[in-house]
Protein backbone atom coordinates (compact mmCIF):
# COMPACT_ATOMS: atom_id res chain seq x y z
CA UNK A 1 0.00 0.00 0.00
CA UNK A 2 1.51 3.37 -0.99
CA UNK A 3 2.13 6.00 1.67
CA UNK A 4 -0.68 8.60 1.35
CA UNK A 5 0.37 11.99 0.04
CA UNK A 6 -0.79 13.83 3.15
CA UNK A 7 1.93 12.04 5.14
CA UNK A 8 4.45 14.31 3.41
CA UNK A 9 2.28 17.43 3.26
CA UNK A 10 1.28 20.14 5.70
CA UNK A 11 -2.28 18.80 5.85
CA UNK A 12 -3.49 16.99 8.94
CA UNK A 13 -6.07 14.25 8.81
CA UNK A 14 -9.59 15.60 8.72
CA UNK A 15 -9.18 19.15 7.52
CA UNK A 16 -8.04 22.48 8.92
CA UNK A 17 -9.10 24.57 11.90
CA UNK A 18 -8.75 28.21 10.88
CA UNK A 19 -10.84 29.77 13.65
CA UNK A 20 -9.47 33.11 14.84
CA UNK A 21 -7.44 33.23 18.01
CA UNK A 22 -9.45 34.02 21.09
CA UNK A 23 -7.82 36.56 23.40
CA UNK A 24 -9.52 34.98 26.41
CA UNK A 25 -7.53 35.64 29.56
CA UNK A 26 -4.14 35.41 27.88
CA UNK A 27 -1.81 38.29 27.05
CA UNK A 28 -0.18 38.01 23.64
CA UNK A 29 3.03 39.46 22.26
CA UNK A 30 3.56 41.44 19.08
CA UNK A 31 2.86 40.05 15.62
CA UNK A 32 6.12 38.64 14.23
CA UNK A 33 7.26 39.84 10.81
CA UNK A 34 10.50 37.82 10.67
CA UNK A 35 11.33 34.15 11.11
CA UNK A 36 12.57 33.38 14.62
CA UNK A 37 15.38 31.23 13.18
CA UNK A 38 16.65 32.69 9.90
CA UNK A 39 15.19 36.21 10.01
CA UNK A 40 13.36 35.90 6.69
CA UNK A 41 10.20 37.92 6.15
CA UNK A 42 8.78 35.25 3.85
CA UNK A 43 6.16 33.92 6.27
CA UNK A 44 2.79 32.22 5.91
CA UNK A 45 0.00 31.03 8.14
CA UNK A 46 0.15 27.26 8.77
CA UNK A 47 -2.49 26.11 11.30
CA UNK A 48 -4.51 27.04 14.33
CA UNK A 49 -4.15 24.85 17.40
CA UNK A 50 -6.33 24.82 20.48
CA UNK A 51 -4.95 23.56 23.74
CA UNK A 52 -5.06 24.20 27.44
CA UNK A 53 -2.51 25.98 29.54
CA UNK A 54 -0.54 23.75 31.87
CA UNK A 55 -1.94 25.64 34.84
CA UNK A 56 -5.54 26.69 34.40
CA UNK A 57 -8.55 25.78 32.33
CA UNK A 58 -8.19 28.11 29.36
CA UNK A 59 -8.92 26.79 25.87
CA UNK A 60 -7.12 29.47 23.87
CA UNK A 61 -6.57 29.17 20.13
CA UNK A 62 -3.02 29.76 18.91
CA UNK A 63 -1.90 30.66 15.39
CA UNK A 64 1.10 28.75 14.05
CA UNK A 65 2.99 30.42 11.22
CA UNK A 66 5.78 28.98 9.11
CA UNK A 67 8.82 30.39 7.33
CA UNK A 68 8.77 29.59 3.61
CA UNK A 69 12.57 29.79 3.42
CA UNK A 70 13.81 27.55 6.27
CA UNK A 71 10.57 25.80 7.28
CA UNK A 72 10.68 26.87 10.94
CA UNK A 73 7.33 27.28 12.66
CA UNK A 74 6.34 29.52 15.55
CA UNK A 75 3.35 30.91 17.41
CA UNK A 76 2.26 34.23 16.02
CA UNK A 77 1.39 35.78 18.44
CA UNK A 78 2.91 33.96 21.44
CA UNK A 79 1.72 34.46 25.02
CA UNK A 80 3.66 37.02 26.98
CA UNK A 81 3.44 38.77 30.33
CA UNK A 82 2.82 36.55 33.34
CA UNK A 83 1.44 33.58 31.37
CA UNK A 84 4.72 31.78 30.56
CA UNK A 85 6.25 32.74 33.91
CA UNK A 86 3.32 31.18 35.76
CA UNK A 87 4.05 27.93 33.92
CA UNK A 88 7.83 27.80 34.21
CA UNK A 89 8.06 28.82 37.85
CA UNK A 90 6.67 25.36 38.59
CA UNK A 91 7.76 23.20 35.69
CA UNK A 92 9.21 23.20 32.20
CA UNK A 93 7.98 19.64 31.62
CA UNK A 94 4.21 20.12 31.94
CA UNK A 95 4.13 18.89 35.54
CA UNK A 96 1.04 20.05 37.38
CA UNK A 97 2.15 18.83 40.82
CA UNK A 98 5.40 17.97 42.61
CA UNK A 99 7.12 14.65 41.92
CA UNK A 100 9.77 12.83 43.91
CA UNK A 101 13.20 11.65 42.86
CA UNK A 102 11.99 8.10 43.43
CA UNK A 103 9.14 8.69 40.96
CA UNK A 104 11.54 9.89 38.28
CA UNK A 105 14.09 7.11 38.88
CA UNK A 106 11.32 4.50 38.68
CA UNK A 107 10.14 5.97 35.39
CA UNK A 108 13.68 5.97 34.01
CA UNK A 109 14.25 2.37 35.13
CA UNK A 110 11.07 1.29 33.35
CA UNK A 111 11.77 3.28 30.19
CA UNK A 112 15.28 4.77 30.01
CA UNK A 113 14.99 8.09 28.24
CA UNK A 114 16.43 11.25 29.82
CA UNK A 115 19.39 9.33 31.25
CA UNK A 116 20.28 7.97 27.81
CA UNK A 117 20.05 11.38 26.16
CA UNK A 118 22.03 13.05 28.94
CA UNK A 119 24.90 10.54 28.72
CA UNK A 120 24.99 10.74 24.91
CA UNK A 121 24.90 14.54 24.70
CA UNK A 122 27.45 15.11 27.47
CA UNK A 123 29.83 12.59 25.89
CA UNK A 124 29.48 14.06 22.40
CA UNK A 125 29.71 17.66 23.64
CA UNK A 126 32.98 16.81 25.36
CA UNK A 127 34.24 15.18 22.16
CA UNK A 128 33.56 18.33 20.12
CA UNK A 129 34.84 20.75 22.78
CA UNK A 130 38.11 22.12 21.39
CA UNK A 131 38.54 24.91 23.94
CA UNK A 132 40.36 23.01 26.70
CA UNK A 133 37.84 24.61 29.08
CA UNK A 134 36.21 22.09 31.45
CA UNK A 135 33.51 24.42 32.71
CA UNK A 136 29.92 23.64 31.63
CA UNK A 137 26.58 25.43 31.77
CA UNK A 138 23.39 23.34 31.91
CA UNK A 139 20.52 25.53 30.71
CA UNK A 140 17.09 24.30 31.78
CA UNK A 141 18.69 21.62 33.92
CA UNK A 142 15.43 19.82 34.69
CA UNK A 143 15.74 16.84 37.01
CA UNK A 144 19.54 17.00 37.01
CA UNK A 145 20.52 14.11 34.75
CA UNK A 146 22.38 16.33 32.29
CA UNK A 147 24.38 17.98 35.07
CA UNK A 148 25.21 14.52 36.41
CA UNK A 149 26.40 13.41 32.97
CA UNK A 150 28.56 16.52 32.52
CA UNK A 151 30.17 15.94 35.91
CA UNK A 152 30.98 12.38 34.93
CA UNK A 153 32.84 13.84 31.95
CA UNK A 154 34.96 15.89 34.37
CA UNK A 155 33.21 19.26 34.07
CA UNK A 156 32.66 21.89 36.74
CA UNK A 157 29.01 22.77 36.26
CA UNK A 158 26.66 25.70 36.63
CA UNK A 159 22.96 24.80 36.30
CA UNK A 160 20.01 27.12 35.80
CA UNK A 161 16.32 26.19 35.86
CA UNK A 162 13.26 28.18 37.02
CA UNK A 163 10.94 25.22 37.74
CA UNK A 164 10.62 24.44 41.44
CA UNK A 165 9.21 20.93 40.87
CA UNK A 166 12.23 19.83 38.83
CA UNK A 167 14.66 21.68 41.10
CA UNK A 168 13.50 19.69 44.12
CA UNK A 169 14.29 16.45 42.27
CA UNK A 170 17.62 17.92 41.09
CA UNK A 171 18.64 18.59 44.69
CA UNK A 172 17.63 15.09 45.81
CA UNK A 173 19.72 13.53 43.04
CA UNK A 174 22.74 15.84 43.05
CA UNK A 175 22.93 17.39 46.53
CA UNK A 176 23.01 20.97 45.25
CA UNK A 177 20.44 23.21 43.58
CA UNK A 178 20.25 25.01 40.23
CA UNK A 179 20.11 28.78 40.09
CA UNK A 180 16.30 29.34 39.80
CA UNK A 181 16.30 31.83 36.92
CA UNK A 182 15.56 32.01 33.20
CA UNK A 183 18.38 32.17 30.65
CA UNK A 184 17.65 35.83 29.91
CA UNK A 185 18.57 36.74 33.50
CA UNK A 186 21.78 34.70 33.68
CA UNK A 187 25.17 36.45 33.75
CA UNK A 188 28.67 35.05 34.25
CA UNK A 189 32.12 36.60 33.90
CA UNK A 190 33.92 33.32 33.12
CA UNK A 191 33.54 31.51 29.76
CA UNK A 192 32.28 27.95 29.36
CA UNK A 193 33.74 25.12 27.33
CA UNK A 194 30.32 23.46 27.00
CA UNK A 195 26.80 24.84 27.10
CA UNK A 196 24.19 22.09 27.11
CA UNK A 197 20.52 22.82 26.60
CA UNK A 198 17.94 20.08 26.02
CA UNK A 199 14.29 20.79 25.22
CA UNK A 200 14.60 24.50 26.03
CA UNK A 201 14.96 26.56 22.84
CA UNK A 202 11.40 25.75 21.75
CA UNK A 203 10.17 27.59 24.86
CA UNK A 204 12.14 30.82 24.37
CA UNK A 205 10.32 33.82 22.80
CA UNK A 206 13.46 35.19 21.08
CA UNK A 207 15.69 32.26 20.08
CA UNK A 208 18.04 34.41 18.00
CA UNK A 209 18.86 36.51 21.06
CA UNK A 210 19.24 33.34 23.17
CA UNK A 211 21.76 31.80 20.74
CA UNK A 212 23.64 35.11 20.52
CA UNK A 213 23.86 35.22 24.32
CA UNK A 214 25.10 31.63 24.61
CA UNK A 215 27.67 32.20 21.87
CA UNK A 216 28.96 35.09 23.97
CA UNK A 217 29.24 32.83 27.04
CA UNK A 218 31.33 30.21 25.18
CA UNK A 219 35.10 30.12 25.10
CA UNK A 220 36.63 30.02 21.59
CA UNK A 221 36.41 26.40 20.46
CA UNK A 222 33.70 25.73 23.02
CA UNK A 223 30.60 23.77 22.03
CA UNK A 224 26.91 24.51 22.24
CA UNK A 225 24.95 21.25 22.39
CA UNK A 226 21.18 21.26 22.37
CA UNK A 227 18.14 19.20 21.48
CA UNK A 228 14.74 20.35 20.22
CA UNK A 229 11.60 18.70 18.83
CA UNK A 230 11.69 18.29 15.05
CA UNK A 231 9.01 20.23 13.16
CA UNK A 232 9.61 17.83 10.26
CA UNK A 233 8.93 14.76 12.40
CA UNK A 234 6.60 11.96 11.36
CA UNK A 235 4.05 12.76 14.15
CA UNK A 236 3.72 16.32 12.83
CA UNK A 237 3.47 15.02 9.25
CA UNK A 238 0.78 12.54 10.26
CA UNK A 239 -1.20 14.53 12.78
CA UNK A 240 -0.60 18.17 11.91
CA UNK A 241 -1.85 20.37 14.76
CA UNK A 242 -3.14 17.34 16.64
CA UNK A 243 0.45 16.48 17.52
CA UNK A 244 1.08 17.30 21.17
CA UNK A 245 4.81 16.56 21.38
CA UNK A 246 6.45 19.12 19.10
CA UNK A 247 3.32 21.28 19.00
CA UNK A 248 2.74 21.45 22.75
CA UNK A 249 1.19 24.93 22.94
CA UNK A 250 1.59 27.34 24.58
CA UNK A 251 4.68 25.94 26.31
CA UNK A 252 6.36 25.29 22.94
CA UNK A 253 6.31 28.46 20.88
CA UNK A 254 9.01 27.60 18.30
CA UNK A 255 9.13 24.55 16.00
CA UNK A 256 12.54 24.02 14.43
CA UNK A 257 13.86 22.38 11.27
CA UNK A 258 17.40 21.31 10.40
CA UNK A 259 17.75 24.17 7.91
CA UNK A 260 16.48 26.76 10.35
CA UNK A 261 18.77 25.59 13.14
CA UNK A 262 21.84 25.62 10.90
CA UNK A 263 21.12 29.18 9.78
CA UNK A 264 20.40 30.30 13.35
CA UNK A 265 23.75 28.99 14.56
CA UNK A 266 25.86 30.16 11.64
CA UNK A 267 24.44 33.68 11.92
CA UNK A 268 25.86 33.81 15.45
CA UNK A 269 29.42 32.69 14.70
CA UNK A 270 28.90 29.00 15.44
CA UNK A 271 29.93 26.15 13.16
CA UNK A 272 27.67 23.09 13.11
CA UNK A 273 29.76 19.98 13.70
CA UNK A 274 26.94 17.46 13.82
CA UNK A 275 23.16 17.37 13.61
CA UNK A 276 21.41 14.09 14.26
CA UNK A 277 17.86 12.79 14.34
CA UNK A 278 16.66 10.96 17.43
CA UNK A 279 13.53 8.80 17.70
CA UNK A 280 12.53 6.88 20.79
CA UNK A 281 9.00 5.58 21.39
CA UNK A 282 7.64 4.43 24.72
CA UNK A 283 6.67 0.74 24.55
CA UNK A 284 3.07 1.63 25.45
CA UNK A 285 2.76 4.22 22.65
CA UNK A 286 0.14 2.19 20.77
CA UNK A 287 -1.52 0.33 23.65
CA UNK A 288 -2.53 3.44 25.57
CA UNK A 289 -4.16 4.90 22.46
CA UNK A 290 -6.06 1.80 21.33
CA UNK A 291 -7.15 0.58 24.79
CA UNK A 292 -7.98 -2.91 23.55
CA UNK A 293 -7.70 -4.97 26.70
CA UNK A 294 -4.86 -6.72 28.48
CA UNK A 295 -3.92 -9.23 25.76
CA UNK A 296 -3.93 -6.67 22.95
CA UNK A 297 -2.01 -4.17 25.10
CA UNK A 298 0.64 -6.77 25.92
CA UNK A 299 1.00 -7.65 22.24
CA UNK A 300 1.30 -3.99 21.21
CA UNK A 301 3.91 -3.26 23.86
CA UNK A 302 5.96 -6.23 22.62
CA UNK A 303 5.49 -5.14 18.99
CA UNK A 304 6.70 -1.59 19.62
CA UNK A 305 9.71 -2.88 21.56
CA UNK A 306 10.69 -5.23 18.70
CA UNK A 307 10.23 -2.66 15.95
CA UNK A 308 11.69 0.31 17.83
CA UNK A 309 15.21 0.25 16.39
CA UNK A 310 14.44 -0.50 12.71
CA UNK A 311 11.54 1.98 12.70
CA UNK A 312 13.72 4.68 14.25
CA UNK A 313 16.45 4.12 11.67
CA UNK A 314 13.97 4.52 8.81
CA UNK A 315 12.26 7.71 10.03
CA UNK A 316 15.58 9.26 11.04
CA UNK A 317 17.03 8.55 7.59
CA UNK A 318 14.01 10.28 6.03
CA UNK A 319 14.55 13.39 8.17
CA UNK A 320 11.39 12.69 10.19
CA UNK A 321 12.90 11.81 13.56
CA UNK A 322 11.12 13.09 16.64
CA UNK A 323 14.03 15.18 17.96
CA UNK A 324 17.06 17.01 16.61
CA UNK A 325 20.37 17.08 18.48
CA UNK A 326 22.87 19.73 17.40
CA UNK A 327 26.53 20.34 18.24
CA UNK A 328 28.14 23.62 17.18
CA UNK A 329 31.49 25.17 18.11
CA UNK A 330 32.41 28.82 18.52
CA UNK A 331 34.83 29.82 15.78
N, C-alpha and C positions, 0 to 999 in steps of 0.2 A: 504494500500500500504506500503510495507516495506521501511525502510530508506535505500537509496543506500549506498553501501559500501564506496564510496569515501567521504561520509560525515564524516567518522571517520578516513580517511587516510590522508596522506600528499598531495595527488593529488588534484589539482584544476580542475575545469571544463575545458575541452577543451585542455588538454595537458600541455606541459612544455616549457618554454622559457629558453634555456641554452646558449644564445648568450654571448660571452665574454664581460666583462666590458669594456666600452670605457673610456679612460682616459680623453677625452674632455678637458675642462678647469679646472676640479677639481683636487685637490691635495689629495692623499690618504695616509692613515697611513700604518703601517707595517702589514704584514700578521700575523694573530693571530694563535697561536699554542695551546692555552689553552682556555677552556670555561670561559667566562666573569663572570659566576656565581659560578660554583663549582670548577673550575681550572682543570678539566679533559682534557686530551689530546685526548680523543676519539671523534673526530669531523668528520662531513661529510657535503658535499655540500647539500643544500636543494633546493633553487630556485634562479633565477635571477629576479629582479624586476626593471622595468624602470619607472622613475617618474621625475617630474621637481622640481628644487629647488624652495623654497618659493620665493626668490628674484632672478629673472633671467629667462632665457628661455632655460636652459640646459636640455637635455633629457638623462642624464647619465644612465648607467645600473649598478645596484648594486648587488653584490653576497651576498645571505643570507646563512649562514652556521648554523648547528644545532649540539648541544651536544647530543651524543647518551646515555649519562648517566643520565643527569637531564632534557633533552628536551629543554633547553634554546636556543634561536636563537640569531643571531647577524650578523651585516654587517661585511664582511671580504673581502676587506678592507674598513674601514669607512673613510669618508672625514676628512681631518685634515687641519691644517693651518688656513687661514682666512675664509674658507667656512662656518663652523658652527658659527663663531663669527659674520659674516655678517648677519646671520639669527637672532641670539638671541639678538643682540644689539637692534633690533626692536621689536621682538615678539617671545615668546615661544609657541604661539598658532596659528601659521600659518596666522597671520594677515599680510596683505600686505599694509595696510594704517591705520592711526589713527582711533580710535573709541572713543565715548564719554561715560561717566558714564550713561547717559540717555539711550543710545543704549543698554548697557549691562543690565541695570535694566529692560528695556522693554522686552528683550529676556528672562530674568529670570522669569518675571511675566507671560509670555506666556508659557514657558516650564521650570519650576523650575528644576535646574540641579546642578550647582556649589554650590548654596546656601544650597541645601539639603546635598550634600556630605561634605561640610565644617562643617555644624552643627553636622552631624553624627560623623565625624572623630575627631573633637575637643572634643566632649562629651566622645567618647570611649577612646581617648588618655588620657584624664584626669582620667577616671575610672581605667586605667591600670597603671597610674603613681604612683609608690610606693616610690618616692624619697622625697616627701615633698617639692620639689623645684617647685615654681610657675613661673619659667622663661621659655619662649618658643621661639624656632627658627622656622620661616616659610621659608622654602627653596623653591625658585621658587614661590614667593608669588602671582604672577599673578595679577588679578584685585583687590585683597585685601579681598575677602570673608573669606578665611581661617584665616587671621589675625583677622578679626572682630570676628569670631567664638571663637578663642582662648581667646580674650579679654573678651568675654561674660562669659567664664569659669573662669575668674579671673586671667589670666596670663599677666605678663609683657612680651611684645613681641619684638623680633628683626626679621626683614623681609629682605630677600635678593632676588633680581630679576634683571637680566640685561636688560630686554626688555622695551624700553622707551614707547611703546604704552600702555602696561599694567600698567606701573608705573604711567602714567598720570591719568588713571582711578582710580588706588589705592589711589592717593592723593586726588582726588575729593570725594571719598567715605569715606576715613579715616582721612584726614586732615594732615597726615604726608607722608613721602616717604620711600620706601625701599632703602636699600643700593644697588646701581646699579652694582653688581659684580656677578661673577660666584661662585659656591660653592668652587671650588679649591683655590680661592683667599681669602676666608673668614677665619678670625682668631678671637678668643675671649678668654679672660682669665678666664671668669666665666662659670661654667657648666650650662646646661639646664636640666629642668625636662621633657620637651617634645620637640622633634624635629618632625615637620610635613612637609611632602614633597609629594605633589600630582602631578602625571603626570610629573615627572622630571627624575627619574632614567633611563628611557628608552632613554634619550637624552645624557647621560654621557658616554664618551669613556671608562672610567675605573671604572666600578661600584664597584669592590672590594675595590679599594682605597677610593671611596666615602663613602661606608658603614664603613670602618675602621675609616675614619676621623670623621664621625658623632658619632660613638660609643665613640670616644675619647672626644667629646664635651658633652656627656651625663653625668649627675650625676648618681652614683650607684642607681639602682632602677628606673631610668628615662626611658621613652618610646620613641622609634622611631616608628612613624606611617606614612605609605606611601601607595600610590596607583599607580598601573601601569596597562597598558593594558595586557590582558591575551593572551599569545601565543596559548593557548589551546581553545580559544573562538570559538563559532559556526561560526562567520563570517570568521575566518581564516580557519576553517575546510571546510566550503562551498566554499569559494572563492580563497583560497590559496593566491598567490601573488597579486591577484586583490583586496584584502582587503586593504583599505586605512585608517583604524582606527588604529589598532595595527601596521600594516606594512606601516606607513607613512614615507617613505624614502625621503631624507636622515636625516630628523629631528629625527626620531626614529631610533636608531642604535642597540638597545638591545630589545629582545622580551622574556619576562620572563614566567616561569611556576611556579606552587606552589612548586614543588620539588627543583627547582633551587633557588628560593627565600629563602626557609628554610635553605638550605645548606649555602648560601651566608651569612645569618644572624648568624647562629650558628658558622661559622668559624671566626666570629669577636666578640665572647663573648656576643651575644645577644640571649635571649630565646624567641621564638615565643609564644605569648599568644593567638593570634587569627589570622586566615586568612579566609577571607570571599570573596565570589563571588558577584559581583554587575552587574546587567543588567538593563539598562534603555534606552528605544527606544523613539526617538522623534515621536510624533503622525503622522507626515508627512513622516515617513521613507519609506513607500510603495508608497504613492501618488506622491512624487517627482521623483520616479524612473519610474513609469508606465505612468505618464502623460496622463491620460485617460479622461480628461475633468472634469468639475466642479462637476457633480453628482458622478462620480466614485471616484474622489479625496475626496469628503466629506464622502462617504461611507468608504473608506480606512482609513481615519483619525479616524473615529468613531470605526472601527474594531480594529485598533492598540490600541486605548485607552482602549477598553473593555478587550482585551486579554493580555495587558501589564503585569499585576501581575501574572496570572497563567503561562504565557509563561516564564517569568523571573524565577519563582520558579523551573520550569522544567529544563531549561538550566543550572541554577546555581547548581542544585542537581547533574547534570551530569558532573560538572566540566568545563562547556563550557560558563560560564559567560563572559561578555565583559571585566570586570575589576577585579583586585585583590586588596583588601585592607588588609594590614598586620600591626599587632601591636606586637612589640618585646621590651622586657625590658633588660636593662644592668644588668648583674649578676656579 
